[in-house]
Amino acid sequence: MAPKRKQKPEQQVSKASGREGRRFVRYCLVLLLVGVVVLVWLSLLSFSPDDSPSSNVFPPRYPVQNAGGLVGAYIAHLLLYWLGGGAYTGLFFASVAALIMVLGGRVNDLAWRTVGAAMLITATSSAVYLANPPMANALGSSAGILGMAAGQFLLSRFAEIGAWLILLVTFCIGLMLTVDKLVLQLPRFGRKAWARRD
């Protein structure tokens, strides 16, 4: 068995400074994510359909009423135009991920979490469309382009009950992929609550 070589002090310092550098970059990225999430929440919650770039009024209202300013108005308009109600679902999970990272945790299996969040966004937007399809046919509806496209596809292939069933399954699978540990613990919580009822 070969004896272990001791590391020189310079090597130990370079490893420590490399870790410090990565930690610094991670903290900066987490703070950037938190800032973006807060800006998007402000933009969505203060959205006005009369702000620029909307074509509801001509000329567009100036100054814009959005709490995020002109940039916030554009962000909110684009998210609601394309994703509709699913924008709030996506932003909720982005907020949870930001909170986990601020508290020092890590988001494991990022690819699966992203696929799950995309399924939840699609299911939410489509559910908004299915809840009131005739009113949601207009561009700029609360279903968004994604919800209108997916909802019309589901209604044309599966009728209303089948479409709702597919959305329910899609939502459950998306939830499982996004927050699997919480979903897997729900039966245990249910059993504990059932046992305490006596």
C-alpha positions in Angstrom: 0.0 0.0 0.0 1.5 3.3 -1.1 1.7 6.0 1.5 -0.5 9.0 1.1 1.3 12.1 -0.1 0.6 15.2 1.9 -0.7 18.2 -0.1 1.4 21.3 -0.2 -0.1 24.3 1.5 -0.4 26.1 -1.9 -2.6 23.2 -3.2 -4.8 23.4 -0.1 -5.2 27.2 -0.5 -6.1 26.8 -4.2 -8.7 24.2 -3.5 -10.2 26.3 -0.8 -10.3 29.4 -3.0 -11.8 27.4 -5.8 -14.7 26.3 -3.5 -15.1 29.9 -2.3 -15.3 31.1 -5.9 -17.9 28.6 -6.8 -19.9 29.4 -3.7 -19.7 33.1 -4.5 -21.0 32.5 -8.1 -23.8 30.3 -6.7 -24.9 33.0 -4.3 -24.9 35.6 -7.1 -27.0 33.4 -9.3 -29.4 32.7 -6.5 -29.8 36.4 -5.8 -30.3 37.0 -9.5 -33.1 34.3 -9.6 -34.8 35.9 -6.5 -34.7 39.3 -8.2 -36.2 38.0 -11.4 -38.9 36.1 -9.5 -39.8 39.2 -7.5 -39.9 41.3 -10.6 -42.1 38.8 -12.5 -44.5 38.6 -9.5 -44.8 42.4 -9.4 -45.3 42.5 -13.1 -48.0 39.8 -13.2 -49.9 41.0 -10.1 -50.0 44.6 -11.4 -50.8 43.7 -15.0 -53.1 46.1 -16.8 -54.4 45.1 -20.2 -54.2 48.7 -21.3 -50.5 49.0 -20.8 -48.1 48.9 -23.7 -47.5 46.6 -25.7 -51.2 45.7 -25.6 -53.3 46.8 -28.6 -56.5 47.3 -26.4 -56.2 51.1 -26.6 -54.6 53.4 -29.0 -52.3 55.1 -28.3 -51.0 52.9 -25.5 -51.3 54.3 -22.0 -48.3 56.3 -20.9 -47.0 56.1 -18.2 -47.7 52.4 -17.7 -49.5 51.3 -14.6 -47.4 48.2 -14.1 -45.4 48.1 -10.9 -42.4 46.8 -12.9 -42.6 49.7 -15.3 -42.4 49.2 -19.1 -40.2 46.1 -18.7 -42.7 44.6 -16.2 -45.6 45.4 -18.6 -43.8 43.6 -21.4 -43.0 40.6 -19.2 -46.6 40.3 -17.9 -48.0 40.7 -21.4 -45.8 38.1 -22.9 -46.3 35.5 -20.1 -50.1 36.0 -20.1 -50.4 36.0 -23.9 -48.5 32.8 -24.3 -49.1 30.9 -21.1 -52.3 32.4 -19.7 -53.1 31.2 -16.2 -50.2 28.7 -16.4 -47.8 31.7 -15.9 -48.8 31.8 -12.3 -48.2 28.1 -11.8 -44.8 28.3 -13.4 -43.9 31.4 -11.3 -45.1 29.7 -8.1 -42.7 26.8 -8.7 -39.9 29.2 -9.7 -40.5 30.9 -6.3 -40.3 27.7 -4.4 -37.1 26.8 -6.2 -35.6 30.2 -5.3 -36.7 29.8 -1.7 -35.1 26.4 -1.4 -31.8 27.8 -2.9 -31.9 30.9 -0.6 -32.1 28.6 2.4 -29.0 26.7 1.2 -30.7 23.7 -0.4 -30.3 22.4 -3.9 -32.9 21.5 -6.5 -32.1 17.9 -7.4 -33.1 16.3 -10.8 -33.5 19.7 -12.4 -34.5 18.2 -15.8 -37.3 16.2 -14.3 -38.5 19.2 -12.2 -38.6 21.3 -15.4 -40.6 18.7 -17.3 -43.0 18.5 -14.4 -43.4 22.2 -14.2 -44.0 22.4 -17.9 -46.7 19.8 -17.6 -48.3 21.7 -14.7 -48.2 25.0 -16.7 -49.8 23.2 -19.7 -52.5 21.6 -17.6 -53.4 24.8 -15.8 -53.6 26.9 -19.0 -55.7 24.1 -20.7 -58.0 23.9 -17.6 -58.6 27.7 -17.9 -59.6 27.2 -21.5 -61.8 24.1 -20.8 -63.6 26.0 -18.0 -65.1 28.5 -20.5 -64.1 27.7 -24.1 -66.4 30.1 -26.0 -65.2 33.1 -24.0 -61.5 31.9 -24.2 -61.4 31.8 -28.0 -60.4 35.5 -28.3 -56.7 36.3 -28.5 -55.5 37.7 -25.2 -57.8 35.5 -23.2 -56.9 34.2 -19.8 -56.1 30.8 -21.2 -53.2 32.0 -23.3 -52.0 30.6 -26.7 -50.8 27.4 -25.0 -54.1 26.8 -23.2 -56.2 27.5 -26.3 -54.1 25.2 -28.5 -54.0 22.3 -26.0 -57.6 22.8 -24.9 -58.9 22.9 -28.5 -56.9 19.8 -29.3 -58.3 17.9 -26.3 -61.9 18.9 -27.0 -61.6 17.9 -30.6 -60.2 14.5 -29.8 -61.7 13.5 -26.4 -64.8 15.6 -25.8 -65.2 17.5 -22.5 -65.1 14.6 -19.9 -62.1 13.0 -21.6 -60.3 16.3 -21.8 -60.8 16.9 -18.1 -59.6 13.4 -17.3 -56.5 13.8 -19.4 -55.8 17.2 -17.7 -56.2 15.6 -14.3 -53.7 12.8 -15.1 -51.3 15.4 -16.6 -51.6 17.6 -13.5 -50.9 14.6 -11.2 -47.9 13.4 -13.2 -46.5 16.9 -13.4 -47.0 17.3 -9.7 -45.2 14.0 -9.1 -42.3 15.0 -11.2 -42.0 18.5 -9.6 -42.5 17.7 -5.9 -42.2 13.9 -5.7 -41.1 13.7 -2.1 -44.1 15.7 -0.9 -46.5 13.7 -3.0 -45.1 10.4 -1.8 -45.5 11.5 1.8 -49.2 12.5 1.4 -50.5 8.9 2.1 -48.5 8.8 5.3 -49.9 12.2 6.4 -53.4 11.0 5.5 -53.0 7.8 7.7 -51.7 9.9 10.6 -54.6 12.3 10.3 -57.1 9.4 10.1 -55.5 7.7 13.2 -55.8 11.0 15.2 -59.5 11.5 14.5 -60.5 9.2 17.4 
